[in-house]
Amino acid sequence: MIIYHTNPWKGYGKQNYYWNEYRQEGDTVEKYKCHRQKFFDGDENNWETEEELLESWNVNDTDMPEWLRQYLK
């Protein structure tokens, strides 16, 4: 479940966007870097999305950013 996401920022190119999502699954909080880009497949424009796991914390982990604790469920 997504507990927080950042505002998107533009990457290289016109139709290239990035944002971070913080998701909580039980006692684990994970930070993902998400990417969305538009491409033309010869027939129509399509959006392609990707995500990459950057960090992960236990809910009691002292290394988790303090501001993120307010969003825990």
VOGU-3710 file (C-alpha; in Angstrom, 3 decimals, decimal comma):
1> miiyhtnpwk> 0,000/0,000/0,000  1,374/3,433/-0,957  1,692/5,627/2,130  3,446/8,599/0,488  4,596/9,718/-2,953  6,604/12,713/-4,090  5,625/15,147/-6,808  6,868/13,998/-10,227  9,917/15,633/-11,767  10,929/15,700/-15,414
11> gygkqnyywn> 13,710/13,495/-16,670  15,577/13,771/-19,947  13,277/14,292/-22,909  9,768/15,682/-23,169  7,664/12,777/-21,944  9,874/11,415/-19,167  8,789/11,626/-15,500  10,144/10,306/-12,199  8,730/10,177/-8,664  9,379/8,299/-5,423
21> eyrqegdtve> 6,797/6,098/-3,720  6,940/4,845/-0,141  4,989/1,639/0,422  4,189/-0,228/3,594  3,756/-3,998/3,515  3,176/-5,249/7,045  6,215/-4,264/9,151  8,326/-3,201/6,151  8,504/0,213/4,464  10,039/0,325/0,988
31> kykchrqkff> 11,159/3,274/-1,133  10,710/2,897/-4,897  11,923/5,167/-7,673  9,200/5,137/-10,340  9,606/6,169/-13,963  7,065/6,809/-16,696  7,812/7,615/-20,324  5,817/7,936/-23,503  6,980/6,226/-26,674  5,603/5,745/-30,163
41> dgdennwete> 5,345/2,081/-31,196  4,689/2,826/-34,879  0,939/2,736/-34,405  0,140/4,872/-31,362  1,687/6,577/-28,334  1,973/4,393/-25,241  3,064/5,026/-21,662  5,623/2,642/-20,198  6,253/2,521/-16,446  9,142/1,071/-14,456
51> eelleswnvn> 10,018/0,966/-10,789  13,183/0,231/-8,853  13,479/-0,620/-5,157  15,971/1,813/-3,584  15,700/1,232/0,168  13,752/-0,741/2,701  13,276/-0,412/6,462  11,544/-2,207/9,292  8,943/0,067/10,957  11,114/0,169/14,115
61> dtdmpewlrq> 14,359/0,835/12,230  16,197/3,944/13,443  17,626/4,474/9,928  14,171/5,195/8,482  13,653/8,950/7,870  11,875/10,534/10,831  9,373/12,481/8,648  8,134/9,189/7,136  6,930/7,812/10,495  3,825/10,049/10,462
71> ylk> 2,503/8,179/7,396  2,763/4,671/8,863  -0,512/2,797/9,229
//
